[in-house]
Amino acid sequence: MTRIRTLYELQLIDTQIARLEAALAALDDGTTLRGRVQQAHAVEETARSDLQAGQARLRDLELELQSTVGKATKVEGDLYSGRISNPKELRAMQEDVEALGRQRQRIEEEMLTLMEEVERQLEQIRRLEAERQARDRELDEHLEDYTTRQRALTAELEAARRHREALAAEADPGFLRRYERLRSRKDGVAVTAVNGSVCNACHMTVPEAVLNAARESDDVHTCEDCGRILYVPNE
């Protein structure tokens, strides 16, 4: 392999390495999906907490209703037992029965409203749970794909870097230093092939004299327009 051909092969592998590094950097590690999953979990947990609070309140109301009914039953029993004849005391007992009746009605109305709310919350939780499970599956599938792609790209990149190291060891030291300096100034492209008589990097026509010199000697010849090292393939 000629010295210029070695530089050109090095350029090809460096371009491949840059592409692989960019592809690895561009991989989506699932950060956005994780945020959505966390949000779905948080919304579901909030809904479950609200449900638990509603169910606890419903249990309290059930106990309160039992107590109210028990009191009303006792007062009514005393009221209609015939043991009490004092009009004032009877009137007070009648007022207690009416007050307990109003309290019972209030509790039952609140319980009915709360039971409807609990049923709505249960339906909402079923929906949120399904959405959260779908998010979980989506994240799991994405991470599996991400891991597969990352491993494949990493393996390809490591192989390319080993190839690059071997090529660099074969390159002429002086040519290699010039190549590295040019690559740092030319957006990573120091060597370019010539297609016919056109520079592949800047797409300008290379003078015939430069082309002939590049064909006849294994030395560095550069494009007069972009300054990159020219590689002229054997026709």
Summary of the structure (lengths in Angstrom):
residues: 235
radius of gyration: 42.1
end to end distance: 15.8
largest distance: 134.6
contacts: 638
relative contact order: 0.14
helix: 76%
strand: 5%
